Structures are given as structure tokens and as C-alpha cells.
């Protein structure tokens, strides 16, 4: 999810520009090989509880022993989502970022590494000298094409009759404690995720004041950092 709210400029020491409602967002539903490019200064994340991954199912699909899911029409809201995130920062680096531990780096491998010390790659069943075919290839012709967002949805603040606001979460942005208020109903958030799963997998979202809002708190102290570790 990409929010129409930029990270505070260096001159905003109190990070007050983060405060307030956000009225526009874009939701990109994950699918194999999909590429999304955007200005990294826009706040973004994967709030899975409010915008879960959705998978289409056949209505007549027989019941099997699968992880417990919540059905919405001909879709199911999947459970846990794991995201492997790789950032490229040009001319700056966030203060909170740290290099990956060197011992862990040494253990990282790729399926196309050329292991000349072995007669056979037992994992990939390739013999030295065999032609290599990458397990995944980008569709270069379409990779730089923008999404055609011909679908959009509007979310409003939840009423008591609809169950009230979905909730809130606490996070740290730019070394500040920040509360994120999710003011629409959980059903409306989930419905937006379902709509994003259809079509080309992306959707624009118009947000009424209070549907998604940020409340900036105090600066994170060193004691809090120790507790988080």
C-alpha cells in the first residue's frame, strides 16, 4: 500500500508534517512477477491485517484440510504473509538501517551460482557445462509500463452500525513514535483488498478524513530501542 504522504523533509525536526489524515492511497495486490515502481518518499507498507492477501477460489471447490481462512464471495483472505524487501537508496541512507550481518551474507546463495568445485549441482541437478536457464525472467517489454488504474474505491469512516473503526497500530517513522488510525470498518478495508485482487491487481483508494490518519508522538528514546531488541 502506497500512501499520498511523503516522509518529512530534514527541516521538519518535530516531524509534524506527518500528522493528519491521508486522502489518497494506491493498493497493489501481490502476484508472481509483478513490478511496482513509485517515489520512495511516499510512505508505504503492507498492513496485512487491514489489507490482506486475497486468492480467488472456485465456489464449487471441495472442502480440504487447508489453513483457516475467511471467505468473501468467491475469494478467500489468506493468512500470514511474508515479504522479502530489498531497498536501493541513492545519495542517502535511513538512520535506522544497518548492514546485514556478514556471517549471514556468507550463507546466502542463488540457484544460478556457478559452483565449479563440484561435478554436479545436487540441488538444481545441473552438470557443469550444461546450458543454464534462469528460474525467473523479467518481461522487459512491459516492466516499465505504468498500471492502468481504471478501478477505484472510496472508503469512509465507520459508523457504530457497521461495527466502528477497524483499529489502530503503533509504529516508528523517522525515529518518532507514530500511531496509525484505521477509521473505516474492517469489512470495508477487506473489500478494498478483494477489489485490488481483481483485474490488473492494483486499485486507487479515495479516503475520507479519518479513514487513515497519523498521530506523531515523542521521539524514540535509547531505552525503547533496547526494549525492541
KOLGUBA-624014 format. One record per residue (C-alpha): x, y, z. Coordinates in steps of 0.2 Angstrom, whole numbers, padded with zeros to 4 digits, always signed. Layout:
# residues N
XYZ;...
# end
This chain:
# residues 229
+0000+0000+0000;+0007+0017-0005;+0000+0032+0004;-0001+0050-0003;+0010+0056+0012;+0029+0060+0010;+0042+0057+0023;+0046+0073+0032;+0060+0085+0025;+0076+0087+0035;+0070+0104+0041;+0055+0096+0050;+0064+0092+0066;+0047+0088+0075;+0040+0078+0060;+0024+0087+0062;+0021+0086+0043;+0016+0068+0046;+0001+0072+0057;-0016+0071+0050;-0027+0062+0038;-0022+0054+0022;-0034+0056+0007;-0027+0045-0006;-0019+0028-0007;-0014+0015-0020;-0016-0003-0016;-0006-0016-0026;-0011-0034-0024;+0004-0046-0024;+0006-0058-0038;+0020-0068-0046;+0032-0057-0056;+0023-0041-0053;+0033-0025-0053;+0028-0009-0045;+0038+0007-0045;+0035+0023-0036;+0043+0038-0027;+0051+0030-0011;+0047+0046-0001;+0029+0041-0001;+0025+0031+0015;+0022+0013+0011;+0020-0004+0019;+0010-0020+0020;-0003-0019+0033;-0009-0037+0031;-0022-0036+0045;-0032-0022+0036;-0027-0026+0018;-0024-0045+0017;-0018-0055+0003;-0033-0062-0007;-0034-0078-0018;-0048-0082-0030;-0057-0099-0027;-0069-0109-0036;-0086-0108-0027;-0089-0127-0030;-0071-0131-0024;-0072-0146-0012;-0068-0144+0006;-0050-0149+0010;-0039-0148+0025;-0031-0131+0022;-0026-0116+0034;-0041-0107+0041;-0047-0093+0030;-0061-0081+0029;-0072-0081+0014;-0078-0066+0005;-0089-0071-0010;-0078-0081-0022;-0062-0075-0013;-0053-0080+0002;-0042-0069+0014;-0026-0078+0016;-0017-0079+0032;+0001-0075+0036;+0011-0065+0023;+0030-0065+0022;+0038-0050+0012;+0056-0050+0007;+0060-0032+0005;+0076-0025-0004;+0078-0006-0004;+0090+0004-0015;+0094+0021-0008;+0103+0034-0018;+0114+0048-0010;+0107+0044+0007;+0103+0030+0020;+0090+0030+0033;+0097+0031+0051;+0089+0015+0057;+0097+0005+0043;+0111-0007+0047;+0121-0018+0036;+0117-0037+0035;+0127-0047+0047;+0142-0054+0037;+0140-0071+0043;+0123-0072+0036;+0128-0064+0020;+0141-0078+0018;+0126-0091+0019;+0116-0083+0006;+0116-0092-0011;+0106-0091-0028;+0101-0106-0038;+0111-0099-0053;+0128-0098-0044;+0142-0107-0054;+0149-0120-0042;+0165-0125-0052;+0171-0135-0037;+0158-0148-0039;+0155-0160-0054;+0136-0159-0051;+0125-0146-0043;+0114-0158-0032;+0101-0145-0028;+0097-0140-0046;+0103-0156-0055;+0114-0147-0067;+0130-0153-0073;+0145-0142-0076;+0144-0136-0094;+0125-0138-0096;+0116-0123-0103;+0108-0113-0089;+0090-0106-0089;+0086-0093-0076;+0072-0099-0065;+0063-0082-0067;+0064-0069-0081;+0058-0051-0082;+0046-0047-0095;+0056-0032-0101;+0044-0026-0114;+0031-0022-0101;+0041-0019-0085;+0042+0000-0087;+0023+0001-0092;+0013+0010-0079;-0003+0002-0072;-0019+0007-0079;-0029+0011-0063;-0046+0010-0071;-0054+0005-0054;-0055+0014-0038;-0065+0013-0022;-0069+0026-0009;-0068+0022+0010;-0077+0032+0024;-0076+0032+0042;-0086+0018+0050;-0102+0021+0059;-0107+0012+0075;-0119+0001+0065;-0105-0005+0054;-0095-0011+0069;-0085+0005+0071;-0067+0009+0066;-0056-0006+0062;-0042-0001+0075;-0025+0007+0076;-0007+0002+0075;+0009+0009+0083;+0025+0011+0073;+0041+0021+0072;+0043+0033+0057;+0059+0044+0056;+0063+0040+0074;+0046+0046+0080;+0033+0036+0089;+0018+0036+0077;+0000+0029+0079;-0009+0024+0063;-0028+0026+0064;-0038+0014+0053;-0055+0023+0054;-0065+0013+0041;-0073-0004+0046;-0063-0019+0044;-0076-0026+0031;-0073-0011+0020;-0054-0012+0021;-0055-0031+0017;-0067-0027+0002;-0054-0015-0005;-0041-0028-0004;-0053-0040-0013;-0056-0027-0027;-0037-0025-0029;-0035-0043-0032;-0046-0042-0047;-0042-0035-0064;-0024-0030-0065;-0021-0031-0047;-0020-0013-0042;-0033+0000-0037;-0034+0018-0032;-0042+0022-0015;-0050+0038-0010;-0050+0041+0009;-0062+0051+0019;-0054+0061+0033;-0051+0049+0047;-0050+0033+0037;-0031+0033+0038;-0023+0046+0049;-0006+0048+0058;-0003+0054+0075;+0015+0059+0079;+0021+0056+0096;+0038+0058+0105;+0055+0054+0099;+0061+0036+0101;+0072+0035+0116;+0088+0024+0118;+0078+0014+0131;+0064+0010+0119;+0077+0004+0106;+0084-0008+0119;+0067-0015+0123;+0063-0018+0105;+0079-0028+0103;
# end
